[in-house]
Amino acid sequence: MPNAIVTGSNRGIGLQLCHALKDRGYTVTALCRHAGDALVSPGIDIHAGYDITDGVAIEAFARTVEPGTIDLLINNAGILHGMSLDDLDIESVRQQFEVNALGPLRVTRSLLHALKDGAKIVLLTSRMGSIADNDSGGSYGYRMSKAALNAAGMSLARDLRGRGIAVAILHPGYVRTDMTGQSGLLDVDESVAGLLERIDGLNLANSGSFWHSNGELLPW
Ligand SMILES: NC(=O)c1ccc[n+]([C@@H]2O[C@H](COP(=O)([O-])OP(=O)(O)OC[C@H]3O[C@@H](n4cnc5c(N)ncnc54)[C@H](OP(=O)(O)O)[C@@H]3O)[C@@H](O)[C@H]2O)c1
């Protein structure tokens, strides 16, 4: 049975990813801050109490994972604080960097020993992290932190190629979750179906690509 780890697994896209992976035969390790009933299911191993900004806790979790056992790591946890130039809040920008950019890098670095050679890493980024695609401005912390995550994703793709590990930088689409106030163009199951297609198609030749869940290649 393949093994997957998913962060931000208690709601939204992360929750749906856990169930969809379990249905595909994965043993899923669900990392979250607080588990909810919706996550409870045979085949999903829940690890609550893990904030991805807490390096000590993440290191402690990583030490419990057997070396060379993980096929798929999905860094999904993220936050969005809307912000215009007039209400710029530097502390909020810093917090979004902590969660959206440093969190996934911290989790990935801590779990490198746990990944199989040939494993896959996924970073849930956002089209809002695209500099070329920014035609509306604002959202300083979110845009900047996701752009930084994209940069980290490309470096991971380059650095882990030697181990046969491929990295996908994925925008889920505009999805109806708590993050969007349940507005959007896609339900979580539609988004996750597309994300899984992208993960299936991920290999060393396309590692480091920035894709929409619908398969569109996005500009940096
Ligand atoms: N929805 C969209 O339209 C959309 C579009 C583009 C990109 N994305 C990205 O897709 C990912 C999932 O988004 P979503 O829509 O499913 O969001 P969501 O419903 O708001 O869920 C966010 C998840 O991240 C977790 N999380 C937040 N901060 C955390 C921290 N410090 N440590 C650990 N977990 C933390 C939350 O846990 P708690 O319950 O403990 O807060 C929750 O499980 C995010 O990276 C987001 O940026 C979403």
The ligand as a Gaussian input file, in Angstrom:
#p B3LYP/6-31G(d) Opt

LIG

0 1
 N       -9.918000      27.557000      -1.990000
 C       -9.323000      28.148000      -3.026000
 O       -9.996000      28.710000      -3.921000
 C       -7.828000      28.160000      -3.133000
 C       -7.272000      28.822000      -4.245000
 C       -5.898000      28.835000      -4.397000
 C       -5.102000      28.185000      -3.494000
 N       -5.644000      27.532000      -2.416000
 C       -4.734000      26.862000      -1.485000
 O       -5.170000      25.545000      -1.239000
 C       -4.815000      25.165000       0.092000
 C       -6.053000      24.665000       0.835000
 O       -7.003000      25.719000       0.846000
 P       -8.525000      25.551000       1.349000
 O       -9.344000      26.355000       0.428000
 O       -8.838000      24.115000       1.579000
 O       -8.427000      26.354000       2.735000
 P       -9.232000      26.180000       4.113000
 O      -10.532000      25.543000       3.899000
 O       -9.157000      27.516000       4.762000
 O       -8.304000      25.153000       4.909000
 C       -6.998000      25.521000       5.263000
 C       -6.330000      24.366000       5.984000
 O       -4.999000      24.782000       6.351000
 C       -4.828000      24.550000       7.749000
 N       -3.882000      25.465000       8.344000
 C       -3.890000      26.820000       8.311000
 N       -2.861000      27.302000       9.029000
 C       -2.196000      26.230000       9.524000
 C       -1.046000      26.075000      10.339000
 N       -0.355000      27.128000      10.818000
 N       -0.637000      24.828000      10.652000
 C       -1.326000      23.745000      10.205000
 N       -2.416000      23.823000       9.434000
 C       -2.837000      25.058000       9.109000
 C       -6.225000      24.735000       8.339000
 O       -6.274000      24.163000       9.615000
 P       -7.188000      24.798000      10.831000
 O       -8.558000      24.212000      10.662000
 O       -6.476000      24.331000      12.067000
 O       -7.168000      26.287000      10.654000
 C       -7.062000      23.985000       7.294000
 O       -6.976000      22.607000       7.493000
 C       -4.176000      26.389000       0.735000
 O       -2.774000      26.289000       0.644000
 C       -4.679000      27.531000      -0.130000
 O       -3.808000      28.653000      -0.113000
 C       -6.997000      27.521000      -2.218000

